[in-house]
Amino acid sequence: MRVLVVAAPLVGHVHPLVGLARALRDAGHEVLIATGGDGLAVTGFEVRDVAPGFRFPRVAARTMLRHPLLIRAELAGTAGTRVVGHLFGAVNDLMLDRLERTARQWRPDRIVYEPLAAAGAVVAARLGVPGILHENSLYDGPALLASTRMRGRPELAAPAVVIRIAPASVAGRGTHLPMRFVPYTGDRPLPGWLAEPPRRPRILVSRSTVASPGPDRMMARVAAAAEHVDADVVLLRPDMRRLPPHVRATGWAPIPAALAAGAAIVHHGGAGTTLSALQAGAPQLIVRGAGDRRHNAELVAARGAGLATDERNITPALLTRLVTDPVVASAAAEVAAEIAAMPPPSHLVEAIRQAG
């Protein structure tokens, strides 16, 4: 069986799909990943660039100019999926022609696509190939897919299978096939000192790989508050030129591996980081923001597995609670156990083979 895996041209959209792609490959099936941008960095697979020259800030800027009132609503947290629908509609318009040419040349038997890679559903419909919708966040996949506003509103194939990776206690059970989230860390090693168990609480601070429509002062605020917190604070890919003496920093590091060594995390609320923290049982403080970040923050906080805040409310007391609150630590451990009990990607291979 030949399986074409389609993701929006962003690293955070590709990585959650790698677990299933590996399971398909390990079962003897051929896998081709179609994406673009920094998503092309995924290793171990044949990867096809279907969005050459893609620059997300350029697409985002055009969307802001066309929909200024929607952007204002997005920053206020009241836009729902309308902004992401317009934004990723434009992204998929850029992908569609090359994706269809790739699919017609490669002739897949199945097309796996994530909710914001609607071009995958369009091509599945045009080729008459069963499509598999692979959720990669805490959002309901079919609803997110339906929000995408592509030019001309092309037909989207109804997915033969919908795969859910969000734990039910966080995002609701639904009717989709559950699958355990398997973090992808690439081939970059974790710095040795970060792999060692910490002598006192450790707090990782991670920022988004995608630029926010507003200024991002999260790292600066955490660094300022850290002086009054009994914990080791580590900034990942810092956006600050000067660091306080009580804060350490490193470049790009595989967050799942760093969390496994024992750490809490403060982050922007992106789906990959949120799911990685849930999978590791790590307490997390999510700073609300645009896109799905507010949604993820509220779901995690409602489950009790983490805390949610706004940038301006990051304080020493809040960071201290992150690493000392036993209720948060217990809920995080419960969700990690729930994820561990979900079916692994290898158990979904047969359902994909029989799809359609």
PEDA-V352079 format. One record per run of one state. SS is the DSSP state (@ for helix, = for strand, . for the rest). FROM is the first residue (numbers start at 1). LEN is the number of residues. If there is no record, write none. Layout:
SS&FROM&LEN  SS&FROM&LEN
This chain:
.&1&1  =&2&5  .&7&4  @&11&16  .&27&3  =&30&6  .&36&1  @&37&5  .&42&4  =&46&4  .&50&6  @&56&11  .&67&1  @&68&9  .&77&5  @&82&25  .&107&3  =&110&4  .&114&4  @&118&10  .&128&2  =&130&5  .&135&6  @&141&6  .&147&14  =&161&4  .&165&3  @&168&4  .&172&5  =&177&2  .&179&13  @&192&4  .&196&6  =&202&5  .&207&11  @&218&9  .&227&5  =&232&5  .&237&10  =&247&4  .&251&4  @&255&6  .&261&3  =&264&4  .&268&3  @&271&10  .&281&3  =&284&4  .&288&5  @&293&11  .&304&2  =&306&4  .&310&1  @&311&3  .&314&2  @&316&9  .&325&1  @&326&15  .&341&4  @&345&10  .&355&2
